[in-house]
């Protein structure tokens, strides 16, 4: 799905209908604090245009993907974790515990992240 989904939590956050704590905002992305943080810094970066998840990205979305990453870099710098290191993650589907069907990039840091296993 593309555009805006009225039943999507993140589309509603972007529209200002649901409160969030903004970290960084651009014309095409919005970054806000995760309400259930898994690290001292845990920020979600979402495109303003609804894309279901990373599995739905196409070659035409290259600019959106690049903007998500550059916004994540800005988040890391603003949060003071750019030098010490941070993790970027996309979750896709139930097994990855993806609970909101809107593309989002997790920016996590502020402590050693440990193994992914």
C-alpha positions as semicolon CSV with decimal commas, in nm:
position;residue;x (nm);y (nm);z (nm)
1;X;0,000;0,000;0,000
2;X;0,122;0,353;-0,077
3;X;0,018;0,699;0,036
4;X;-0,157;0,721;0,374
5;X;-0,349;0,448;0,553
6;X;-0,614;0,587;0,788
7;X;-0,602;0,275;1,007
8;X;-0,220;0,281;1,038
9;X;-0,082;0,388;1,377
10;X;0,233;0,543;1,227
11;X;0,034;0,733;0,961
12;X;-0,176;0,872;1,248
13;X;0,140;0,967;1,440
14;X;0,279;1,145;1,132
15;X;-0,054;1,329;1,092
16;X;-0,036;1,445;1,454
17;X;-0,347;1,249;1,555
18;X;-0,148;1,033;1,800
19;X;0,116;1,196;2,022
20;X;0,483;1,110;1,983
21;X;0,817;1,247;2,096
22;X;0,983;1,385;1,784
23;X;1,358;1,343;1,747
24;X;1,419;1,444;1,383
25;X;1,179;1,546;1,106
26;X;1,239;1,594;0,733
27;X;1,013;1,649;0,436
28;X;0,998;1,273;0,371
29;X;1,071;1,112;0,711
30;X;0,974;1,140;1,075
31;X;1,178;1,001;1,366
32;X;1,028;0,952;1,711
33;X;1,103;0,765;2,033
34;X;0,984;0,406;2,062
35;X;0,725;0,372;2,339
36;X;0,877;0,036;2,441
37;X;1,252;0,104;2,414
38;X;1,490;-0,191;2,393
39;X;1,800;0,027;2,447
40;X;1,875;0,364;2,610
41;X;1,832;0,520;2,266
42;X;1,553;0,359;2,064
43;X;1,408;0,575;1,790
44;X;1,188;0,477;1,497
45;X;1,242;0,641;1,159
46;X;0,942;0,618;0,926
47;X;0,868;0,747;0,578
48;X;0,585;0,998;0,567
49;X;0,441;0,799;0,276
50;X;0,288;0,468;0,382
51;X;0,483;0,162;0,272
52;X;0,377;-0,162;0,441
53;X;0,725;-0,292;0,530
54;X;1,076;-0,348;0,397
55;X;0,956;-0,645;0,193
56;X;0,734;-0,406;-0,006
57;X;1,024;-0,178;-0,107
58;X;1,090;-0,162;-0,481
59;X;1,369;-0,010;-0,686
60;X;1,152;0,300;-0,721
61;X;1,177;0,348;-0,342
62;X;1,555;0,398;-0,347
63;X;1,523;0,763;-0,250
64;X;1,295;0,683;0,042
65;X;1,533;0,417;0,167
66;X;1,831;0,653;0,141
67;X;1,638;0,921;0,331
68;X;1,552;0,672;0,609
69;X;1,922;0,592;0,652
70;X;2,039;0,954;0,642
71;X;1,769;1,047;0,894
72;X;1,891;0,759;1,113
73;X;2,243;0,903;1,090
74;X;2,107;1,240;1,204
75;X;1,927;1,069;1,493
76;X;2,251;0,895;1,600
77;X;2,439;1,225;1,593
78;X;2,164;1,410;1,782
79;X;2,146;1,135;2,045
80;X;2,525;1,123;2,092
81;X;2,566;0,762;1,979
82;X;2,721;0,817;1,635
83;X;3,077;0,764;1,758
84;X;3,016;0,479;2,004
85;X;2,799;0,284;1,760
86;X;2,437;0,200;1,699
87;X;2,220;-0,065;1,538
88;X;1,979;-0,012;1,249
89;X;1,709;-0,275;1,201
90;X;1,404;-0,342;0,986
91;X;1,157;-0,603;1,114
92;X;0,931;-0,785;0,869
93;X;0,642;-1,008;0,972
94;X;0,517;-1,177;1,284
95;X;0,831;-1,384;1,354
96;X;1,032;-1,061;1,370
97;X;0,772;-0,910;1,606
98;X;0,674;-0,642;1,358
99;X;0,356;-0,509;1,519
100;X;0,289;-0,200;1,303
101;X;0,252;-0,253;0,927
102;X;0,429;0,068;0,823
103;X;0,792;0,064;0,714
104;X;1,011;0,171;1,005
105;X;1,380;0,166;1,079
106;X;1,487;0,111;1,440
107;X;1,785;0,316;1,561
108;X;1,917;0,162;1,883
109;X;2,223;0,242;2,089
110;X;2,356;0,386;2,408
111;X;2,492;0,053;2,533
112;X;2,673;-0,249;2,385
113;X;2,404;-0,423;2,178
114;X;2,531;-0,780;2,205
115;X;2,472;-1,066;1,967
116;X;2,165;-1,096;1,748
117;X;2,137;-1,467;1,838
